[in-house]
Amino acid sequence: MKRALISVSDKTGIVAFAQKLTKLGFEIVSTGGTAKALQEAGVNVIGISEVTGFPEILEGRVKTLHPHIHGGILAKNTPEHMAVLQEKHITPIDLVVVNLYPFEATIAKEDVTLAEAIENIDIGGPSMVRSSAKNYERVAVVVNPKWYEIIISELETNGEIALATRQKLALEAFEHTAQYDAMISNYLNKVFEGEMFPDEMVFGGKKIQELRYGENPHQKASFYRTSTATSGTVANAKQLNGKELSYNNIVDVDAAWQLVCEFEDPAAVIVKHTNPCGTALGSTLAEAYRRALAADPVSAYGGIIALNRVVDEETAKLVIETFMEAVIAPDFSAEAVEVLKTKKNLRILAVGEKAKEKDVWLEKVSGGFLVQELDEHQQTKADLKVVTEKIPTESEIKELLFAWHVVKHVKSNAIVVTKDQQTIGIGAGQMNRVGSAGIAFEQAGEKTKGAVLASDAFFPFRDSIDAAHQAGISAIIQPGGSVRDEEVIAACNEHGIAMVFTGIRHFKH
């Protein structure tokens, strides 16, 4: 008779699975709550203590860590190993069905204590899963209920579980325990105030969806949620409508969401190819969106919208007037959802309030990856240093800080021109700064008269200042720090332009 060991936290489908295994001639060994659930359903179960000859101890912390369990799992199908089992009166275990204590769900609770989290770190489960996966040539290990019907089908058809299936199960098992350990590591690193950049960094991820393709149709891609993802992140957004998100949609949605979270007042952002083409504030969300769209309606077509308030019906009606790929916001009123759903392909993403916890940014390079803190620096009026003879007015200071929030999210070299809390010209990703400035001025046209300009890094030459003067710019915000700062300051004084230094650079590559 074959033997299956079943001990699961997620009991989805487990009773029916165990019943079918019993009909196929398996005897079932089980523990704790799983054994109770199976017995209540009429499944004959051998308790774990009957197998080990030793009671569960330490409040259940020790129950499966025993040679009668791990010997039964790890024994290879060789005469020598089978002889040892026979000598020690150990029964081989052929199928291990285990998923782990709900650590992820536990630490997701707002009021979770460290003691509660620690008690939900599974020890025996991962040991059994890893032992079974290591011995996949003889043992099948199942950590996900999705396999139950496949296992039964193979047993009914062939009398055994195919080697190819056991290999897939083993791989998934090791992925499962790696993800589990990554969650524990990241949680304890945060609780114990560990290093942001430890000597060994681990990232766990669960696949959210297979994507149709990557940046281009010939590239395969998938979307994963990390073990540290919280509410207020794109990976945890709830899609309420529309087509499946593409790779590029997800990248753009995240860029738009990160920018709109910069603002406390009602704000709207429209992104194309990770750069904002329109950003604006308003007294209402509808006004903010109307102004963001007006900033560059040509580029906005087919863009991604981010809004920092619950979307109301009035705003929703404005959104559907133009073809857009997706809209992301903390939430949507029922009326707004009904309006937006009239565009059946429009992706609607409810993401919750912006994430409060610090995160890191990962950039993959060949053979490794870079990790850095997110650029969450918030500039205030008190941080600004006026370096020109002309002092910016209070309204100009307010405008400069708005422009500074936006330029942080534009690809370098970045120039942003704004007026009345609305972007009117954006130059992004150019190989020289004066080129970005020229693009921004051309886009803004006559509206540059009296506008302000933000530069993500210092000006290496005065050429951009001369161009700003010709465009009618009244004030500039930039980090400073160039060897030619005095030349640039002199140019501003010559043209009567106010300029402030932030001392902070915002490169975005």
PEVEN-V617621 format. One record per residue. N is the residue number from 1. RES is the residue in one letter. PHI is phi in radians with two decimals (* if undefined). NEAR is the number of other C-alpha atoms within 10 Angstrom. Layout:
# PEVEN-V617621
N&RES&PHI&NEAR + N&RES&PHI&NEAR
This chain:
# PEVEN-V617621
1&M&*&10 + 2&K&-1.39&15 + 3&R&-2.17&19 + 4&A&-2.07&23 + 5&L&-1.84&25 + 6&I&-2.14&22 + 7&S&-2.66&25 + 8&V&-2.22&23 + 9&S&-1.43&13 + 10&D&-1.52&16 + 11&K&-1.63&14 + 12&T&-0.99&12 + 13&G&1.25&12 + 14&I&-1.27&19 + 15&V&-1.13&18 + 16&A&-1.08&15 + 17&F&-1.11&16 + 18&A&-1.14&24 + 19&Q&-1.09&17 + 20&K&-1.20&18 + 21&L&-1.09&22 + 22&T&-1.07&18 + 23&K&-1.11&9 + 24&L&-1.53&15 + 25&G&1.68&11 + 26&F&-1.47&18 + 27&E&-1.70&19 + 28&I&-1.90&24 + 29&V&-1.87&23 + 30&S&-2.62&25 + 31&T&-2.27&21 + 32&G&0.74&14 + 33&G&-1.13&13 + 34&T&-1.17&20 + 35&A&-1.04&22 + 36&K&-1.11&15 + 37&A&-1.09&16 + 38&L&-1.22&21 + 39&Q&-1.12&15 + 40&E&-1.13&11 + 41&A&-1.58&13 + 42&G&1.54&11 + 43&V&-1.50&20 + 44&N&-1.24&17 + 45&V&-2.24&20 + 46&I&-1.65&16 + 47&G&-1.19&17 + 48&I&-1.07&24 + 49&S&-1.21&15 + 50&E&-1.16&10 + 51&V&-1.38&19 + 52&T&-1.44&17 + 53&G&1.23&10 + 54&F&-2.52&13 + 55&P&-1.27&15 + 56&E&-1.11&17 + 57&I&-2.30&9 + 58&L&0.97&8 + 59&E&1.00&7 + 60&G&1.48&12 + 61&R&-1.15&13 + 62&V&-2.17&14 + 63&K&-2.59&19 + 64&T&-1.88&25 + 65&L&-1.41&16 + 66&H&-2.69&15 + 67&P&-1.01&15 + 68&H&-1.21&20 + 69&I&-1.61&21 + 70&H&-1.26&18 + 71&G&-1.15&19 + 72&G&-1.15&23 + 73&I&-1.50&30 + 74&L&-1.48&23 + 75&A&-1.11&22 + 76&K&-1.36&17 + 77&N&-1.49&13 + 78&T&-2.12&8 + 79&P&-0.97&9 + 80&E&-1.12&10 + 81&H&-1.20&15 + 82&M&-1.16&17 + 83&A&-1.15&12 + 84&V&-1.12&13 + 85&L&-1.04&18 + 86&Q&-1.12&11 + 87&E&-1.09&9 + 88&K&-1.63&12 + 89&H&1.02&12 + 90&I&-1.87&21 + 91&T&-1.58&19 + 92&P&-1.07&25 + 93&I&-1.91&25 + 94&D&-1.77&22 + 95&L&-2.44&23 + 96&V&-2.08&23 + 97&V&-2.05&23 + 98&V&-2.45&23 + 99&N&-2.26&25 + 100&L&-1.70&21 + 101&Y&-0.86&19 + 102&P&-1.34&15 + 103&F&-1.11&20 + 104&E&-1.06&17 + 105&A&-1.15&11 + 106&T&-1.14&18 + 107&I&-1.30&19 + 108&A&-1.33&14 + 109&K&-1.26&10 + 110&E&-1.10&7 + 111&D&-1.77&9 + 112&V&-1.13&12 + 113&T&-1.71&11 + 114&L&-1.06&14 + 115&A&-1.06&8 + 116&E&-1.15&13 + 117&A&-1.10&20 + 118&I&-1.07&14 + 119&E&-1.15&13 + 120&N&-1.71&18 + 121&I&-1.56&19 + 122&D&-1.34&17 + 123&I&-1.99&15 + 124&G&-1.13&17 + 125&G&-1.05&21 + 126&P&-1.02&22 + 127&S&-1.12&15 + 128&M&-1.18&24 + 129&V&-1.10&26 + 130&R&-1.19&19 + 131&S&-1.06&22 + 132&S&-1.15&31 + 133&A&-1.14&27 + 134&K&-1.07&20 + 135&N&-1.77&21 + 136&Y&-1.04&25 + 137&E&-1.11&16 + 138&R&-2.07&20 + 139&V&-1.95&29 + 140&A&-1.79&29 + 141&V&-2.10&33 + 142&V&-2.16&25 + 143&V&-1.99&23 + 144&N&-2.37&17 + 145&P&-0.99&18 + 146&K&-1.07&11 + 147&W&-1.52&15 + 148&Y&-1.00&19 + 149&E&-1.18&14 + 150&I&-1.13&13 + 151&I&-1.07&20 + 152&I&-1.07&19 + 153&S&-1.06&14 + 154&E&-1.17&14 + 155&L&-1.16&16 + 156&E&-1.19&14 + 157&T&-1.44&10 + 158&N&-2.00&10 + 159&G&1.36&11 + 160&E&-2.74&13 + 161&I&-1.67&21 + 162&A&-1.06&14 + 163&L&-1.00&14 + 164&A&-1.05&11 + 165&T&-1.20&17 + 166&R&-1.09&23 + 167&Q&-1.16&19 + 168&K&-1.10&15 + 169&L&-1.13&22 + 170&A&-1.14&26 + 171&L&-1.08&15 + 172&E&-1.09&17 + 173&A&-1.12&25 + 174&F&-1.17&18 + 175&E&-1.10&15 + 176&H&-1.11&22 + 177&T&-1.26&20 + 178&A&-1.14&17 + 179&Q&-1.07&19 + 180&Y&-1.09&22 + 181&D&-1.16&20 + 182&A&-1.10&20 + 183&M&-1.06&22 + 184&I&-1.13&21 + 185&S&-1.03&18 + 186&N&-1.16&19 + 187&Y&-1.13&20 + 188&L&-1.19&15 + 189&N&-1.07&14 + 190&K&-1.25&12 + 191&V&-1.17&10 + 192&F&-1.51&10 + 193&E&0.92&9 + 194&G&-1.38&13 + 195&E&-1.42&10 + 196&M&-1.17&15 + 197&F&-2.17&11 + 198&P&-1.20&9 + 199&D&-1.08&7 + 200&E&-2.17&5 + 201&M&-1.80&12 + 202&V&-2.13&14 + 203&F&-2.22&14 + 204&G&-1.77&20 + 205&G&-2.57&19 + 206&K&-1.94&13 + 207&K&-1.15&10 + 208&I&-1.49&13 + 209&Q&-2.85&13 + 210&E&-1.34&15 + 211&L&-1.63&15 + 212&R&-1.04&16 + 213&Y&-2.94&15 + 214&G&-1.56&15 + 215&E&-1.05&13 + 216&N&-2.29&11 + 217&P&-1.05&9 + 218&H&-1.51&9 + 219&Q&-1.87&10 + 220&K&-1.36&13 + 221&A&-2.79&17 + 222&S&-2.49&14 + 223&F&-2.00&18 + 224&Y&-2.11&14 + 225&R&-1.83&17 + 226&T&-1.32&18 + 227&S&-1.21&21 + 228&T&-1.80&17 + 229&A&-1.11&16 + 230&T&-2.05&19 + 231&S&-1.06&17 + 232&G&1.53&21 + 233&T&-2.05&19 + 234&V&-1.06&24 + 235&A&-1.12&17 + 236&N&-1.83&17 + 237&A&-1.19&19 + 238&K&-1.79&14 + 239&Q&-1.49&17 + 240&L&-1.72&14 + 241&N&-2.96&19 + 242&G&1.75&17 + 243&K&-1.16&13 + 244&E&-1.07&15 + 245&L&-1.16&20 + 246&S&-1.63&18 + 247&Y&-0.95&19 + 248&N&-1.17&16 + 249&N&-1.01&20 + 250&I&-1.11&17 + 251&V&-1.07&15 + 252&D&-1.22&24 + 253&V&-1.04&26 + 254&D&-1.14&19 + 255&A&-1.06&24 + 256&A&-1.16&28 + 257&W&-1.14&28 + 258&Q&-1.08&19 + 259&L&-1.23&26 + 260&V&-1.14&29 + 261&C&-1.26&22 + 262&E&-1.21&19 + 263&F&-1.92&15 + 264&E&-1.59&10 + 265&D&-1.27&17 + 266&P&-0.92&20 + 267&A&-2.42&29 + 268&A&-2.37&32 + 269&V&-2.31&34 + 270&I&-2.13&36 + 271&V&-2.06&25 + 272&K&-2.30&21 + 273&H&0.91&14 + 274&T&1.22&21 + 275&N&-1.82&23 + 276&P&-1.24&30 + 277&C&-1.75&28 + 278&G&-2.68&29 + 279&T&-2.46&32 + 280&A&-2.74&31 + 281&L&-1.83&26 + 282&G&-2.75&19 + 283&S&-1.27&10 + 284&T&-2.30&15 + 285&L&-1.12&24 + 286&A&-1.07&24 + 287&E&-1.13&19 + 288&A&-1.04&24 + 289&Y&-1.16&28 + 290&R&-1.03&20 + 291&R&-1.29&24 + 292&A&-1.13&28 + 293&L&-1.16&27 + 294&A&-1.18&18 + 295&A&-1.06&24 + 296&D&-2.85&21 + 297&P&-1.11&15 + 298&V&-1.17&10 + 299&S&-1.20&15 + 300&A&-1.15&23 + 301&Y&-0.98&16 + 302&G&1.34&15 + 303&G&-1.61&27 + 304&I&-1.96&30 + 305&I&-1.82&30 + 306&A&-2.18&29 + 307&L&-2.28&26 + 308&N&-1.81&25 + 309&R&-2.30&22 + 310&V&-1.05&18 + 311&V&-1.35&23 + 312&D&-1.72&18 + 313&E&-1.11&18 + 314&E&-1.06&15 + 315&T&-1.16&21 + 316&A&-1.04&23 + 317&K&-1.12&14 + 318&L&-1.21&16 + 319&V&-1.04&21 + 320&I&-1.36&15 + 321&E&-1.28&9 + 322&T&-2.19&14 + 323&F&-1.15&15 + 324&M&-2.30&19 + 325&E&-1.43&20 + 326&A&-2.78&26 + 327&V&-2.36&25 + 328&I&-2.13&30 + 329&A&-2.76&25 + 330&P&-0.97&20 + 331&D&-2.93&22 + 332&F&-2.40&23 + 333&S&-1.17&13 + 334&A&-1.03&11 + 335&E&-1.16&13 + 336&A&-1.12&18 + 337&V&-1.07&18 + 338&E&-1.08&14 + 339&V&-1.15&19 + 340&L&-1.14&25 + 341&K&-1.20&17 + 342&T&-1.16&11 + 343&K&-1.71&17 + 344&K&-1.08&11 + 345&N&-1.60&16 + 346&L&-1.21&22 + 347&R&-1.36&22 + 348&I&-1.98&25 + 349&L&-2.13&23 + 350&A&-1.69&21 + 351&V&-1.97&22 + 352&G&1.44&22 + 353&E&-1.17&16 + 354&K&-1.00&19 + 355&A&-1.08&16 + 356&K&-1.68&10 + 357&E&-1.44&10 + 358&K&-1.18&8 + 359&D&-2.33&16 + 360&V&-2.03&11 + 361&W&-1.95&10 + 362&L&-1.96&12 + 363&E&-2.21&9 + 364&K&-1.42&9 + 365&V&-2.23&8 + 366&S&-1.08&5 + 367&G&1.46&5 + 368&G&-3.11&7 + 369&F&-2.64&9 + 370&L&-1.82&9 + 371&V&-2.27&13 + 372&Q&-2.52&12 + 373&E&-1.10&12 + 374&L&-1.13&11 + 375&D&-1.39&15 + 376&E&-1.90&11 + 377&H&-1.12&12 + 378&Q&-2.00&11 + 379&Q&-1.42&15 + 380&T&-2.15&11 + 381&K&-1.00&12 + 382&A&-1.14&7 + 383&D&-1.42&13 + 384&L&-1.43&19 + 385&K&-2.06&15 + 386&V&-1.34&15 + 387&V&-2.05&18 + 388&T&-1.99&22 + 389&E&-1.12&15 + 390&K&-1.42&16 + 391&I&-1.71&16 + 392&P&-1.14&19 + 393&T&-1.29&11 + 394&E&-1.05&10 + 395&S&-1.17&9 + 396&E&-1.20&20 + 397&I&-1.04&20 + 398&K&-1.05&16 + 399&E&-1.19&24 + 400&L&-1.08&29 + 401&L&-1.18&20 + 402&F&-1.06&25 + 403&A&-1.07&26 + 404&W&-1.17&26 + 405&H&-1.04&22 + 406&V&-1.29&30 + 407&V&-1.09&31 + 408&K&-1.07&25 + 409&H&-1.92&25 + 410&V&-1.88&27 + 411&K&-1.10&20 + 412&S&-1.28&23 + 413&N&-1.20&24 + 414&A&-2.10&31 + 415&I&-2.26&34 + 416&V&-2.20&31 + 417&V&-1.97&31 + 418&T&-2.34&29 + 419&K&-2.67&22 + 420&D&0.97&16 + 421&Q&1.07&20 + 422&Q&-2.53&25 + 423&T&-1.25&31 + 424&I&-2.17&29 + 425&G&-2.77&28 + 426&I&-2.34&30 + 427&G&-1.99&28 + 428&A&-2.27&24 + 429&G&1.16&17 + 430&Q&-1.53&16 + 431&M&-1.36&11 + 432&N&-2.41&13 + 433&R&-1.21&24 + 434&V&-1.15&24 + 435&G&-1.16&18 + 436&S&-1.09&23 + 437&A&-1.08&29 + 438&G&-1.07&19 + 439&I&-1.11&17 + 440&A&-1.10&24 + 441&F&-1.18&27 + 442&E&-1.10&15 + 443&Q&-1.15&18 + 444&A&-1.28&22 + 445&G&1.08&12 + 446&E&-1.17&12 + 447&K&-1.20&17 + 448&T&-1.21&25 + 449&K&-1.06&16 + 450&G&1.44&15 + 451&A&-1.45&25 + 452&V&-2.02&30 + 453&L&-2.28&31 + 454&A&-2.07&29 + 455&S&-2.13&29 + 456&D&-1.20&28 + 457&A&-2.46&25 + 458&F&-1.18&21 + 459&F&-1.55&23 + 460&P&-1.33&18 + 461&F&-2.48&17 + 462&R&-1.45&19 + 463&D&-1.05&14 + 464&S&-1.19&20 + 465&I&-1.18&23 + 466&D&-1.08&17 + 467&A&-1.17&15 + 468&A&-1.11&27 + 469&H&-1.09&19 + 470&Q&-1.07&13 + 471&A&-1.41&20 + 472&G&1.68&18 + 473&I&-1.15&25 + 474&S&-1.74&22 + 475&A&-2.66&27 + 476&I&-2.31&27 + 477&I&-2.13&27 + 478&Q&-2.74&25 + 479&P&-1.19&20 + 480&G&1.36&26 + 481&G&1.94&17 + 482&S&-1.42&14 + 483&V&-1.15&12 + 484&R&-1.85&15 + 485&D&-0.93&17 + 486&E&-1.11&15 + 487&E&-1.12&15 + 488&V&-1.19&24 + 489&I&-1.09&21 + 490&A&-1.06&18 + 491&A&-1.10&20 + 492&C&-1.09&25 + 493&N&-1.09&16 + 494&E&-1.07&13 + 495&H&-1.69&18 + 496&G&1.28&17 + 497&I&-1.79&24 + 498&A&-1.38&23 + 499&M&-2.46&28 + 500&V&-2.14&23 + 501&F&-1.79&18 + 502&T&-1.75&20 + 503&G&1.30&15 + 504&I&-2.21&18 + 505&R&-1.79&17 + 506&H&-2.24&22 + 507&F&-1.02&17 + 508&K&-2.40&16 + 509&H&-1.54&9
